[in-house]
Amino acid sequence: MSRKEKILAMLQEDPTDTFLRYSLAMELRTEGDHPSSLEKLDELTRDTPPYVPAFFMAAQQLVDLGRVDEARTRLRNGIDQARAQGDGHAAAEMSELLATLGELGEEEDEL
């Protein structure tokens, strides 16, 4: 049984388990199924409360796919949500990535 199959089997028992849902999104990313991975991460960002790591991982994946503007939006939303949940560490990590993207964007504009 593959890792993905194990996660899916556990999700059958508890489809609301945040960590399992996140793990499935990461497994889909590893398999190269980016649309499904991003969809699962989006679902996590719409939970109550939103799952903050999903914003960061979605943004990283979007950057890898060359979808930098979407990544910036995801990071801004994630930073707001992290601050609302009192997660300063996550907000700082996302802010750092956002700043890096801004710098990359400026370099691209100069080319």
C-alpha positions in Angstrom: 0.0 0.0 0.0 1.4 3.4 -1.0 1.7 6.3 1.3 -1.1 8.1 -0.6 -3.3 5.0 -0.2 -2.6 4.8 3.5 -3.6 8.5 3.9 -6.8 8.0 1.9 -7.7 5.0 4.0 -7.2 7.0 7.2 -9.3 9.8 5.7 -12.1 7.4 5.2 -12.3 7.0 9.0 -12.0 10.7 9.7 -12.4 12.9 6.6 -12.1 16.1 8.7 -8.6 15.3 10.1 -6.6 18.5 9.1 -3.2 16.8 9.3 -4.3 13.9 7.1 -5.8 16.3 4.6 -2.6 18.4 4.6 -0.6 15.2 4.2 -2.6 14.2 1.2 -2.0 17.6 -0.4 1.7 17.2 0.1 1.7 13.7 -1.3 -0.2 14.9 -4.4 2.5 17.6 -4.8 5.2 15.0 -4.6 3.4 12.9 -7.3 3.3 16.0 -9.5 -0.5 16.4 -9.3 -0.3 20.1 -8.7 -4.0 20.9 -9.5 -5.2 18.4 -7.0 -2.6 19.4 -4.4 -3.5 23.1 -4.7 -7.2 22.2 -4.5 -6.7 20.3 -1.3 -4.6 23.2 0.2 -7.3 25.7 -0.9 -9.9 23.6 1.0 -7.7 23.8 4.1 -7.5 27.6 3.8 -11.3 27.8 3.8 -11.7 25.8 7.1 -12.7 27.5 10.3 -10.2 28.5 11.4 -8.1 28.3 8.2 -5.1 26.1 8.4 -2.2 28.5 8.2 0.5 26.2 6.9 -1.7 25.5 3.8 -1.2 29.1 2.7 2.6 28.9 2.8 2.8 25.5 1.1 0.4 26.6 -1.7 2.5 29.7 -2.2 5.7 27.7 -2.5 4.1 25.4 -4.9 2.7 28.3 -7.0 6.2 29.8 -7.1 7.6 26.5 -8.3 5.0 26.5 -11.1 5.9 30.1 -12.1 2.6 31.5 -10.8 4.2 34.2 -8.7 1.3 36.7 -8.7 -1.0 34.0 -7.3 1.7 33.1 -4.7 1.9 36.7 -3.6 -1.9 36.8 -3.1 -1.8 33.5 -1.2 1.0 34.8 1.1 -0.8 38.1 1.9 -3.9 36.1 2.8 -1.8 33.7 4.9 0.0 36.5 6.7 -3.4 38.1 7.6 -4.7 34.7 8.9 -1.5 33.9 10.8 -1.6 37.2 12.6 -5.4 36.8 13.3 -4.5 33.4 14.9 -1.6 34.8 16.8 1.0 32.8 14.9 3.8 35.3 14.5 6.3 32.7 13.4 4.2 31.7 10.4 3.5 35.3 9.6 7.2 36.1 9.6 8.1 33.1 7.4 5.4 34.1 4.8 6.6 37.7 5.0 10.1 36.6 4.2 9.0 34.6 1.2 6.8 37.5 0.0 9.7 39.9 0.3 11.9 37.5 -1.8 9.2 37.4 -4.5 9.1 41.2 -4.5 12.8 41.3 -5.1 12.6 38.6 -7.8 9.8 40.6 -9.5 11.9 43.7 -9.5 14.9 41.9 -11.1 12.6 40.5 -13.8 11.3 44.0 -14.5 14.8 45.2 -15.2 15.6 42.5 -17.7 
